[in-house]
Amino acid sequence: IIYTSNLPDKKIKAASLSRLISEIISPRQNEILFEFLLTFRSFCSTSQLLSEMINRYKEPKLEVSEEHEKRVYQFRVVMVLKQWVTEFWNDFAEDPKLLSTLTDFVQNSISDSNLANSLQSIISKKVDSNSTPDVTSINTVKQPAPLLPKKMEGEGWIFNVPALEMARQMALINYSYYNAVEAWECVGLAWSKQDKEEKAPNILSSIKRFNVVSNWVVTQILKQSNSKKRIKLVSWFIDIAEVCFVNQY
């Protein structure tokens, strides 16, 4: 392990995966656990980390082999797993095999029933929340009545939709893209790396969405047959942009 300095407030600069895991399990290093869980995907896979954690629980790396020391060490391993499940549940929600491995470990390997039940309770709640969409935020706010044109047929009818309504609908669509982005996708410019599809899939989807909308705007303006129609359409797009800016859409 390499530190930034020899001072008491020194920070970890570099370390092997094995040593990093030892550090996050240590009760002295609670402050680095979140940072580790946020960034570990840049140097190891989720399955590799889970396997390492399970092995640490089953075979604690301790200089003192007393039973009390072993239980404390195993407790710390479970605490790390609890924070992982709590803060970064999508790692498990999007990988059934990873979730199955974790569940099997909790049910068959954790000797302390209280620890096992505590972790299993968190997992069960997360699984239930995935199967039951949260509509609380939608129901607590009165939805505005849609502003629709009198005629919604024929080519180009969409350009008669009021700018406010168009901005609302675009914001709703874009929200689904932005909401899907995980914090770890923003680490180390992951969306620009060679393995970007694996490291930042949702950021790439957001970028693609932005490009699709941009190309659509340009195409529709250039498709107009005369300058008068182009000016009218440009004004409509500007009105939409202004609504988005004012309402922070």
C-alpha positions in Angstrom: 0.0 0.0 0.0 1.2 3.5 -0.8 0.1 6.6 1.1 0.2 10.3 0.0 2.4 11.2 3.0 3.6 10.0 6.5 1.3 12.5 8.3 -1.6 11.4 10.5 -4.1 12.6 7.9 -2.5 10.6 5.1 -4.6 9.3 2.3 -4.3 6.0 0.3 -2.6 6.7 -3.0 -2.4 3.1 -4.4 -2.8 -0.5 -3.1 -3.5 -4.0 -4.2 -7.1 -5.2 -4.2 -6.3 -7.5 -1.3 -4.9 -4.7 0.8 -7.8 -2.3 0.0 -10.2 -4.9 1.2 -8.3 -5.3 4.4 -8.5 -1.5 4.8 -12.3 -1.2 4.3 -12.9 -4.1 6.7 -10.8 -2.3 9.3 -12.9 -0.3 11.8 -10.4 2.5 11.5 -11.2 3.1 7.8 -14.9 3.7 7.8 -14.4 7.0 5.9 -13.0 5.3 2.8 -15.7 2.6 2.5 -18.1 4.7 0.4 -15.3 5.9 -1.9 -14.1 2.3 -2.4 -17.7 1.1 -3.2 -18.0 4.0 -5.6 -14.8 3.4 -7.5 -13.9 -0.3 -7.3 -15.4 -1.2 -10.7 -12.5 0.6 -12.4 -10.1 -2.1 -11.2 -12.2 -5.2 -10.4 -15.6 -6.7 -11.1 -18.5 -7.0 -8.8 -18.3 -10.8 -8.8 -14.6 -10.6 -7.9 -15.2 -8.3 -5.0 -18.1 -10.4 -3.6 -16.0 -13.5 -3.9 -13.1 -11.8 -2.0 -15.5 -10.7 0.7 -17.0 -14.2 1.1 -13.5 -15.7 1.4 -12.6 -13.1 4.0 -15.6 -14.1 6.1 -14.9 -17.8 5.8 -11.1 -17.5 6.3 -10.4 -14.3 8.3 -6.8 -13.0 7.7 -5.9 -12.5 11.3 -2.6 -12.6 13.2 -4.5 -13.5 16.3 -6.7 -16.5 15.9 -8.8 -16.0 19.0 -12.5 -16.6 18.5 -13.5 -13.1 19.6 -11.1 -11.6 17.0 -12.6 -13.8 14.4 -16.2 -12.8 15.2 -15.3 -9.1 15.1 -13.6 -9.5 11.8 -16.6 -11.4 10.4 -18.9 -8.7 11.7 -17.0 -6.0 9.8 -17.2 -8.1 6.6 -21.0 -8.2 6.9 -21.1 -4.5 7.6 -19.3 -3.8 4.4 -21.7 -6.0 2.5 -24.7 -4.2 4.1 -23.4 -0.8 3.0 -22.8 -2.2 -0.5 -26.3 -3.5 -0.8 -27.8 -0.4 0.7 -25.8 2.2 -1.3 -25.3 0.3 -4.6 -28.2 -2.1 -4.9 -28.2 -1.9 -8.7 -25.0 -4.0 -8.8 -27.2 -6.9 -7.5 -30.5 -5.9 -9.2 -28.9 -6.0 -12.6 -26.9 -9.2 -12.0 -29.1 -12.2 -10.9 -26.1 -14.4 -10.5 -24.4 -11.9 -8.2 -27.6 -11.6 -6.1 -27.9 -15.4 -6.0 -24.4 -15.8 -4.7 -24.9 -13.2 -2.0 -28.2 -14.7 -0.9 -26.7 -18.2 -0.7 -23.9 -16.8 1.4 -26.2 -15.0 3.8 -28.5 -18.0 4.2 -25.9 -20.7 4.5 -22.6 -19.3 5.6 -23.2 -16.4 8.2 -23.1 -18.1 11.5 -24.5 -15.2 13.5 -28.3 -15.4 13.0 -28.8 -11.7 13.9 -26.2 -10.6 11.3 -27.7 -12.9 8.7 -31.3 -11.8 9.4 -30.3 -8.1 9.3 -28.6 -8.4 5.9 -31.3 -10.6 4.5 -33.9 -8.1 5.6 -32.2 -5.4 3.6 -31.9 -7.6 0.5 -35.6 -8.6 0.8 -36.7 -5.0 1.0 -34.6 -4.1 -2.0 -36.0 -6.9 -4.0 -39.5 -5.9 -3.1 -38.9 -2.3 -4.1 -37.7 -3.5 -7.5 -41.0 -5.4 -8.1 -43.2 -2.6 -6.8 -42.5 0.7 -8.6 -42.5 3.8 -6.3 -45.3 6.0 -7.4 -45.4 8.2 -4.2 -43.7 11.1 -5.8 -46.1 11.0 -8.7 -49.2 10.9 -6.6 -48.3 13.6 -4.1 -48.1 16.4 -6.8 -51.2 17.4 -8.8 -50.4 16.8 -12.5 -51.1 19.7 -14.9 -53.7 19.2 -17.5 -52.1 18.5 -20.9 -52.1 21.3 -23.4 -52.9 19.7 -26.8 -53.6 21.2 -30.2 -57.1 21.0 -31.7 -55.9 18.7 -34.4 -53.4 15.8 -33.9 -53.3 14.4 -37.3 -51.4 14.9 -40.6 -47.8 15.6 -41.2 -46.2 18.1 -38.8 -49.1 18.3 -36.3 -46.6 18.0 -33.5 -45.3 21.5 -34.2 -48.7 22.8 -33.1 -48.2 21.5 -29.6 -47.6 24.4 -27.2 -44.0 24.9 -26.2 -44.9 24.4 -22.5 -46.4 21.0 -23.1 -43.6 19.9 -25.4 -41.0 20.9 -22.8 -42.9 19.0 -20.1 -43.0 15.8 -22.2 -39.4 16.0 -23.2 -38.4 16.5 -19.6 -40.4 13.4 -18.6 -38.6 11.3 -21.2 -35.2 12.7 -20.4 -35.7 12.1 -16.7 -35.9 8.3 -17.3 -32.4 8.5 -18.9 -30.8 10.7 -16.2 -32.3 8.8 -13.4 -30.8 5.6 -14.6 -27.2 6.9 -14.4 -25.3 5.4 -11.5 -22.7 7.4 -9.6 -19.9 5.0 -10.4 -20.4 5.7 -14.1 -19.1 9.2 -13.6 -15.8 8.0 -12.2 -12.6 8.5 -14.3 -14.4 9.6 -17.5 -15.7 6.0 -17.8 -17.9 7.0 -20.8 -14.9 7.8 -22.9 -12.9 4.6 -22.2 -12.5 1.5 -24.4 -14.9 -0.5 -22.2 -17.4 2.3 -21.9 -20.4 0.1 -22.8 -19.7 -1.9 -19.6 -18.5 0.9 -17.3 -21.0 3.7 -18.3 -24.0 2.2 -20.1 -26.5 4.7 -18.9 -24.4 7.8 -19.5 -24.0 6.5 -23.1 -27.7 6.2 -23.4 -28.2 9.8 -22.2 -25.6 10.9 -24.8 -27.4 9.0 -27.5 -30.7 10.5 -26.5 -29.2 14.0 -26.6 -27.8 13.4 -30.1 -31.0 12.0 -31.4 -33.0 15.1 -30.2 -30.3 17.4 -31.6 -30.4 15.7 -35.0 -34.2 15.8 -35.0 -34.2 19.5 -34.4 -31.7 20.2 -37.2 -33.4 17.9 -39.6 -36.9 19.4 -39.1 -35.6 22.9 -39.5 -33.8 22.1 -42.8 -36.8 20.1 -44.1 -39.0 23.3 -44.2 -39.7 24.4 -47.8 -39.1 28.2 -47.3 -37.5 30.7 -44.9 -40.9 31.7 -43.4 -41.6 28.2 -42.2 -38.1 27.7 -41.0 -38.3 30.9 -38.9 -41.5 29.8 -37.4 -40.1 26.4 -36.4 -36.9 27.9 -35.0 -39.0 30.2 -32.9 -40.9 27.2 -31.6 -37.8 25.4 -30.6 -36.4 28.5 -28.9 -39.7 28.8 -26.9 -39.3 25.2 -25.8 -35.7 25.9 -24.7 -36.8 28.9 -22.8 -39.5 27.0 -21.0 -36.9 24.3 -20.1 -34.5 26.9 -18.8 -37.0 28.9 -16.7 -38.6 25.7 -15.2 -35.2 24.0 -14.8 -36.4 21.0 -16.8 
